[in-house]
Amino acid sequence: MRSGAKVVVIGGVFIVFAGGMAYGAYNVLMGGEGGSGTDGTSQSAPKRTGPPSAEEIRTTAKDFLAAWAGGEPEAAAELTNNAAEAEPVLASYQADAHIGEVKLTPGQAVGAKVPFTVSAVVSYEGQSKPLSYSSELTVVRGLTTGRPLVDWQPAVVHPELRKGETLSTGAASAPPIKAVDKGGKELTKEKYPSLGPILDELRERYGDKAGGKPGVELTIEGAGQDLPSRTLLTLAKGEPGTLQTTLDAGVQAAAEQAVKRYGDSSVVAIKPSTGEVRAVANNRKGNWNAAFLGKQAPGSTMKIVTAAMLLEKGLVAADRTAECPEYAMYQGRTFHNLKNFTLDGRPFKDSFARSCNTAFIKLIDDTKDDAALAKEARDVFGIGLDWQTGIPSVDGSVPEESGGEAAAQYIGQGTIQMNALNMASITATAKSGTFKQPIIVPLDLDDRERATAARSLPASVAQQLRNMMRRTATIGTGAKAMGPVGGDKGAKTGSAEVDGNATSNSWFTGFADDLAAAAVVDSGGHGGDAAGPLVAAVLNAR
């Protein structure tokens, strides 16, 4: 506290003590653990077990809040079950974040959880601004001591704090930006919430290049490159510089609305002819941009790449008959189709449209190279290359495997890892015939080098692949979801089984004219049921 005063909570009332009032004094007032015998000698209480009592929860919460508000981070940390991690975060509250005049008001406990509100003032070099927010803590039983303790999480101090992060106040590390879409329309966190972490990242990387001037801010710092510093409070505004992005405000708005339908969902839209990202949206806990940073098996949407590889090798043709039995085995692993359907005697385009697993698995021996799929993904679709999108991204992974693991990759399972960005790019490549590395800001902004695939799809292969995707979108597994979408359209559905989950992840990817999009909904089931409508909504906004 700037005045040096200490705030203590007793019986729900905040009492301000003059500087120098140590934690030990209010620990006595609050009634700390242990006690004295009748002869005045100290007696240790027996170790307690079981969940904390209501009284222990109330007292522990008050002790902790009093120590924190009183500017005693070490004492507050000792009231948690991880003092080593808690102390530096609590210490930074005043020392680095310059937060003073702290008042912490506990609410009614709900079980072991105690909600509380924070009222304080942030001050830095003559600039001051009030700060208020809500948080909560949970009281648990200490494993070794049996004492009731606050279960330490950085989010106790501020709900947006994560492990490894601290609060800091000072001159902003980068000037603010005014991000605009391809047509000059401003993109704000308030209107497009999914863009929050992306705008933070763009500011961190390009604030200086956009020509603005930094202000004074309270920020969250220290999580690493996947999470840039985030502004919590602006004490003095800087001057924003204008930053051009490739996003489309209309498509972004549709993406924002689409992901609201399901928790744990992500969607990305890309312009196939250029690789420009038109939209990215997430409905995820925290600020994690799973659409760009996720790593999951993509299920049968990967059959776009598998089909391209088989077509290139001449092992299939869209109109040539292909085997689609009920089961297929490869090196000890058995694979089957959804509900064990068969399509024997039908052309390969029907196996693609109906997502016949066995039609793909049966051909792995004929490739004479278990790593053929990994090479196709890298050399044609750019997967695993060093994408320079303008913000951090995971660029997909198809490891070179052998045996049953290689067979599982043919249907998008096993060790393959993708995200919505990767699958939207794969679809964009299928549509245009050539990989165009996705970008969210122009390459010349910072002279980034565009990743380039080794070769394009042969024209005949690209045409067959697009036609099979068109068939999927009109009479195949993607027909219901893509029904409302007009124009030249194609699609591929996917359901990815994830160990431990009762319901598979839902994947869907498609194109309409010069826009491609992909979506994933964790535990969403069939690709056409959950992820499909998200993609359709985004494509309809073009």
C-alpha positions, 0 to 999 in steps of 0.5 A: 500500500502506498501509505504503508497501511495494512488491511486486516479482515476480522469477522468480515470487517476490514481494519486498516492498521498503521505500517509495521503491523506484522502478520503474526499480530493478525494471526493471533487476532484471527486464531491461528493453528495450534494453541497453549496448554493450561500450564502455558506450554505449547502443545501440538494439535493432532493431525487432522484428516478429511475435508476442511470444516466450514469454520476452517474454510472461513478462517483460512480464507480470511487469514490468507486474504488479510495477509495478501491485502496487508502486503505480506506475500510470504505470510500469505504464501505460507497459507497455501499448499504451494508456497514456493510458487505462490510467494513470487506471484503475490509479491509481484502484486505490489512490487511489480504491478504497483497495486495498492490500497487493496481491499479484499471482500469475501463472499459466502462460501460454497462448499470449499470455494470462497468467492471474493472481490478485489478493490484496489488502485494501480499507481505508476509514475504519477498515473493512477487508476482504480482496479476491481475484479472478482476471483475465488479460492478453494480451501483444501486439507494439507497432505503432510500437515493436515492444516487447512490451506488455500489450494494455490492457483495463479488465478486466485490472484487474478482470474486471467493469470496462469502458471508462470505468469505475473502482473506488471505495471509500466510502459507498454512493451509495444504500442497499441494497434488499430487492427483492420480487416482487408477492407479497412474495417476495425477489428476489436476484442469487444466485437470479435472476442475470439480475436483477443489473443490474436490481437495481443500477439499482433500488437506484441509483434507489430506494434512498433512497425505500425507506427504507434506510441506506447502507453502505461498499462497493467499487464500479465507477463511471462507465459512464453511465446504462445501467450503474449503479454495481455493488458488488464488496465490502461493507466495512460493511453498510447497512440495506436498505429494501423495494422492491416490484416487479411481477415474479413470482418463479415466472415469473422463475425460469422465464425464468432457466432458459429463457435458459440454453438458448442464448447471446445470448438474452433474454426478457420477460413482461408482464401485458397487462391492466396492463402490469406486467413479470412477468419479464426474463432475459438470457443475455448477456456482461457485465451488459447488459440486452439484453431492455430495451436491445437494438436489433434488427430483429424479423423477422416478429413485426412482422407483428402491427403490420402486420396491425393496420394493414391490418385497420384500413384495411380492406385485409384481413380475417381470413377474406377471400382474400388474395394470397400469391405466390412473389415480390413487388416494390416499387420495385425491391426483390424479396421472397420467402417462406421456401422460396418457398411460395405460398398463393394463394386462401387467407384472410389468416388463413392468410397470417398463420399461415404468415408469408407475406411477399408477402401483406403486401408486395403491399398497401403501395401500397394504403395510399397512405402509406408511413409508415402502419406507423410511425404505427400502431406509435406511435399504437396500440402505443406504440412510440417513446413515452417509456416510464417503466418504472422502469429504462432502456429502449429503447422501439422505433423504426419510422422513417417510410420510403419505397420499398423500405425501407418495404416491408422494414419490413412484415415486420420488416426494414430500419430497425425496431429492437426488443427483447424488451420491445417485442415482449412489449408489442406482443403484450400490446397485441394481447391487451388491445386497448389499449397499457399502458406496461410498468412494473417498479416502481409509477408512484407510487413516484416519480410517473412519468408513464405513456406513453399511446398515441393510441388503442386497436385497434377491437374488431373489429380486435383480435378478428381479430388475436387469432384470427389469433395463436391460429391461428398457435399451433395450426396455424401456424408457432408450433404446435410451440413452443406445443403444451405451453401451455394456456389461451387462447393465441396466437403469432407467429414471426419470423426476422430476417436480420442483415448478416454473419450466416450464420444469422438471429436467432430471434424469437418472441412469444405470449400465454396467458391474461393473460400475454404474452412475447417472446424473441430468440435471436441467430443462432438460426434459425427463430423457432419453433425457438429463441425459441419454446420459451423463450416457451412455458416462461415462459408455462407458469409463469403 
